[in-house]
Amino acid sequence: MNHSLYPLKFQPILKDKIWGGKKLNQIFNKSSNSKNLGESWEVSTVPNDVSIVNNGELKGQSLQELVNTYKSDLLGEKNWKRFGQEFPLLIKFIDAKEDLSIQLHPNDALAKKRHNSFGKTEMWYVMQADDDANLIVGFNKKVNKATYLKHLEEKKLPEILNFDKVKEGDTYFIEAGRIHAIGAGVLLAEIQQTSDVTYRVYDWDRVDNEGNERELHNDIAIDAFDFEMENDFRINYDTQRNVSNHMVKCPYFTTNFIEINSEITKQNTHDSFIIYMCVDGKVEISTKTMNTTISKGETVLLPAGIIDFKINSDYGKLLEVYV
């Protein structure tokens, strides 16, 4: 292992959005006075939004520089072979004060062809939800292209969408090609492929201060739909304490849930970096060279070269993510 690598924390990249609110600041202490803080990008190599290290001797270096320098020591051997210098994941916290637009994402083949990008398969873990807050995922009945287009044209798209009332801990897996939207009042963690390609299909007929509607992408979105998908997007998972409980495993990422109230000894056998998102409480991660603490709303990346480590907490909940 390369001895200069250690658990990496990054400066959050904060994004104002017309639908954003104040929870990222109030609940997670993200330093912003914005009334419309919508997203905190925790780990990113999206061009122009690359994470900068915030701790230890590599402080000030970008995640992209570290990938270029440390290669498989950071990514893992198989990830280095598969992705080269492209870091494969984008990790965010999102606060929707208002409803987001109805959208979907293209798959790898379409995104590569059109945008020279990865596609975007993603998952959501609800961290807090106001009373009656919803997520929109998929359709509420079997829908084909003609039915979809008819509802879109008549501005009746919400009639065929599936609205789920959500609470803390609810988890959704959203494959490329599935229609979805975050509803007002939901604060969540999002894990996704590195991609900023979103096709917006409906925006609730909202207009900005000048009376303009936001740009929609319906002409290109229609090819990105997968109307044959099963409604298997709700994820059930165990919550046994002090172990990794399986949530999602797909070609792009694996995510586990850990609720912890003691010290556990971990071994990285995945040949991958591991990202821990703290979704409640506070935990300490100890390696041979460093102790790192993360609290609710914080994220740490353990390079693949770190094999043995401990996680310790009186009370904490983590999402454990690797490729």
C-alpha positions in Angstrom: 0.0 0.0 0.0 1.0 3.5 -0.6 1.7 5.0 2.8 0.8 8.5 1.9 -2.9 7.5 1.3 -5.3 7.8 4.2 -9.1 8.3 4.7 -9.9 11.3 2.6 -12.4 14.0 3.4 -13.4 16.6 0.8 -14.6 20.2 0.7 -18.4 19.9 -0.1 -19.3 21.5 -3.5 -22.5 23.4 -2.7 -25.1 24.0 -5.4 -28.0 26.5 -5.3 -31.1 25.3 -7.0 -34.5 26.9 -7.6 -36.0 24.1 -5.6 -33.4 24.0 -2.8 -33.9 25.0 0.9 -32.0 25.4 4.1 -31.7 21.9 5.6 -28.2 21.1 4.3 -27.1 24.2 6.3 -29.3 23.7 9.3 -29.1 19.9 9.7 -25.7 19.2 8.2 -23.8 22.5 8.9 -22.9 23.0 5.3 -21.5 26.5 5.4 -23.8 28.5 3.2 -26.2 31.4 3.8 -28.2 30.5 0.7 -32.0 30.1 1.1 -31.9 27.8 -2.0 -29.1 25.3 -1.2 -30.2 22.2 -3.2 -27.2 19.9 -3.3 -23.9 19.2 -1.6 -21.6 17.2 -3.9 -19.5 15.2 -1.5 -17.3 13.2 -3.9 -17.1 14.3 -7.5 -14.8 14.4 -10.6 -17.4 15.9 -12.8 -15.5 18.5 -15.0 -15.6 21.9 -13.3 -16.9 20.3 -10.1 -14.0 18.3 -8.9 -13.7 17.5 -5.2 -10.7 19.0 -3.3 -9.2 17.2 -0.3 -9.9 18.9 3.0 -7.8 16.9 5.5 -4.2 15.6 6.0 -1.1 16.1 4.0 -2.9 15.9 0.6 -5.2 18.8 1.6 -5.7 21.1 -1.4 -5.2 18.4 -4.0 -8.1 17.4 -6.2 -9.6 13.9 -6.4 -8.7 13.8 -10.1 -5.1 14.5 -9.3 -5.1 11.7 -6.7 -6.7 9.3 -9.2 -4.0 10.2 -11.8 -1.2 9.8 -9.2 -2.2 6.8 -7.1 -4.2 4.8 -9.7 -5.1 1.3 -8.4 -3.9 2.2 -4.9 -6.8 4.6 -4.8 -9.4 2.9 -7.1 -8.5 -0.8 -6.7 -6.9 -2.9 -9.5 -10.1 -3.9 -11.3 -11.6 -0.4 -11.2 -8.3 1.0 -12.5 -8.5 -1.5 -15.4 -12.2 -0.7 -16.0 -12.4 3.0 -15.6 -8.8 4.3 -16.0 -8.6 7.9 -14.8 -12.4 8.3 -14.6 -13.6 8.1 -11.0 -16.8 6.1 -11.4 -19.1 7.6 -8.7 -20.8 10.9 -7.8 -22.0 11.2 -4.2 -24.4 13.9 -3.0 -26.8 15.1 -0.3 -29.9 16.7 -1.7 -32.5 19.0 0.0 -35.7 19.5 -2.0 -37.7 22.4 -0.5 -39.9 22.4 -3.7 -40.7 19.6 -6.1 -37.9 18.8 -8.6 -38.8 18.4 -12.2 -39.9 15.0 -13.6 -36.8 13.5 -15.2 -34.9 10.5 -16.3 -31.3 9.6 -17.3 -29.9 7.8 -20.3 -28.1 4.5 -20.1 -24.4 4.0 -20.8 -24.7 3.3 -24.5 -27.0 6.4 -25.2 -25.0 8.7 -22.9 -21.7 7.6 -24.5 -23.1 8.2 -28.0 -24.7 11.6 -27.3 -22.7 13.2 -24.5 -19.5 11.1 -24.3 -20.5 10.4 -20.7 -21.3 7.5 -18.4 -25.1 6.9 -18.1 -26.7 7.5 -14.8 -28.0 4.7 -12.6 -28.6 6.0 -9.1 -30.0 5.2 -5.7 -31.7 7.3 -2.9 -31.6 6.9 0.8 -34.2 9.2 2.6 -32.5 10.9 5.6 -35.5 13.1 6.6 -38.9 13.8 5.2 -41.6 16.3 6.1 -45.1 15.0 6.8 -46.7 13.8 3.5 -43.5 14.3 1.5 -43.3 12.1 -1.7 -40.9 10.7 -4.1 -42.0 10.0 -7.7 -40.5 6.8 -9.1 -41.9 5.0 -12.1 -45.5 4.8 -13.4 -48.6 3.8 -11.4 -49.6 1.3 -14.1 -48.2 -0.3 -17.3 -47.4 2.5 -19.7 -46.3 2.4 -23.3 -44.8 5.2 -25.4 -48.1 6.3 -26.9 -49.8 6.6 -23.5 -46.9 8.5 -22.1 -46.8 11.0 -25.0 -50.5 11.6 -24.8 -50.4 12.4 -21.1 -47.3 14.6 -21.6 -49.0 16.5 -24.5 -52.2 17.1 -22.4 -50.1 18.2 -19.4 -51.6 15.3 -17.5 -48.3 13.4 -16.9 -48.7 13.4 -13.0 -51.9 11.2 -13.5 -49.8 8.2 -14.5 -46.8 8.7 -12.2 -46.2 6.6 -9.1 -46.1 8.8 -5.9 -44.7 7.2 -2.8 -45.0 8.8 0.6 -41.6 8.4 2.3 -40.0 8.4 5.7 -36.4 8.2 7.0 -34.6 5.0 5.9 -36.7 4.5 2.7 -34.4 3.4 -0.1 -35.0 3.5 -3.9 -32.9 2.1 -6.8 -33.3 4.1 -10.0 -32.0 2.5 -13.1 -31.3 4.6 -16.2 -34.5 4.8 -18.2 -36.8 5.1 -15.2 -38.9 8.3 -14.7 -38.4 9.9 -11.3 -38.4 13.1 -9.2 -37.7 14.1 -5.6 -40.7 15.7 -4.0 -40.9 18.8 -1.7 -39.8 18.2 1.9 -37.3 15.3 1.2 -33.7 15.3 2.3 -31.7 12.4 0.9 -28.4 10.8 0.1 -27.8 10.0 -3.5 -25.3 7.6 -4.9 -24.8 7.5 -8.7 -22.6 7.0 -11.6 -20.3 9.9 -12.5 -22.6 11.8 -14.9 -24.4 15.1 -15.0 -26.7 14.1 -17.8 -30.4 14.6 -16.9 -33.4 14.7 -19.3 -36.1 16.9 -17.9 -39.5 16.0 -19.2 -42.0 18.0 -17.1 -41.5 20.9 -14.7 -45.0 21.4 -13.2 -45.5 24.4 -15.7 -43.3 26.5 -13.4 -41.9 29.8 -14.7 -39.0 32.0 -13.5 -39.1 35.7 -12.6 -39.1 36.6 -16.3 -42.0 34.3 -17.0 -39.9 31.7 -18.8 -40.3 28.0 -18.4 -37.2 25.8 -17.7 -35.8 24.0 -20.7 -37.3 20.5 -21.3 -35.6 17.7 -23.2 -38.6 15.8 -24.5 -37.3 15.3 -28.1 -34.2 13.4 -26.8 -35.7 11.9 -23.7 -38.2 9.6 -25.4 -35.4 7.3 -26.6 -34.0 7.0 -23.1 -37.2 5.5 -21.6 -37.3 1.8 -20.7 -41.1 1.2 -20.7 -40.6 -2.6 -20.0 -39.1 -2.1 -16.5 -40.5 -3.9 -13.5 -41.6 -1.9 -10.5 -38.8 -3.3 -8.4 -37.4 0.0 -7.3 -38.2 -0.1 -3.5 -35.3 -1.6 -1.6 -35.9 -3.8 1.5 -32.9 -4.3 3.7 -32.0 -5.7 7.1 -30.9 -3.3 9.9 -28.9 -5.7 12.0 -26.4 -3.8 14.1 -22.7 -3.6 13.7 -22.6 -5.5 10.4 -22.9 -4.5 6.7 -26.5 -5.1 5.6 -26.9 -5.5 1.8 -29.0 -2.8 0.1 -28.1 -2.5 -3.6 -25.7 -4.4 -5.8 -25.5 -3.4 -9.5 -22.7 -3.2 -12.1 -22.0 0.4 -11.0 -22.0 0.3 -7.2 -22.7 -1.8 -4.2 -24.3 -0.1 -1.2 -24.7 -1.5 2.3 -26.3 -0.1 5.5 -24.5 -0.2 8.9 -26.1 0.9 12.1 -23.3 0.9 14.7 -23.1 1.2 18.5 -19.8 -0.4 19.3 -16.3 -1.0 17.7 -16.2 -3.2 14.6 -13.1 -4.4 12.8 -13.4 -4.2 9.0 -11.4 -5.6 6.1 -11.6 -4.3 2.6 -11.8 -7.4 0.4 -13.5 -5.6 -2.5 -10.5 -4.4 -4.5 -12.2 -1.0 -4.5 -12.2 2.3 -2.6 -14.9 2.4 0.0 -17.0 5.6 0.6 -18.8 6.0 3.9 -21.7 8.5 4.1 -22.8 9.2 7.7 -26.6 9.4 7.6 -27.1 9.7 11.3 -25.0 10.1 14.5 -21.3 10.2 14.5 -18.5 7.6 13.8 -14.8 7.3 14.1 -12.8 5.4 11.4 -9.3 4.3 12.5 -6.6 3.1 10.2 -2.9 2.3 11.1 -2.0 5.9 10.4 -5.0 8.1 11.1 -8.3 8.5 13.0 -11.1 10.3 11.1 -14.5 11.3 12.5 -17.6 11.8 10.4 -20.9 13.2 11.6 -24.4 13.1 10.1 -24.1 14.7 6.6 -20.4 14.0 6.1 -18.6 11.6 3.8 -15.1 10.0 3.8 -13.3 8.0 1.1 -11.1 5.1 2.0 -8.6 4.4 -0.7 -8.4 0.7 -1.9 -4.9 0.3 -0.5 -6.3 0.6 3.1 -7.2 -3.0 3.9 -7.6 -3.2 7.7 -9.5 -0.5 9.7 -11.9 -0.1 12.6 -15.2 1.8 12.9 -16.3 2.9 16.3 -19.4 4.7 17.5 -21.9 5.0 20.4 -24.5 5.6 17.8 -24.1 6.0 14.0 -25.7 5.0 10.7 -23.5 4.6 7.6 -24.0 3.9 3.9 -21.0 1.9 2.8 -20.4 2.2 -1.0 -17.9 0.5 -3.3 -17.6 -0.6 -6.9 
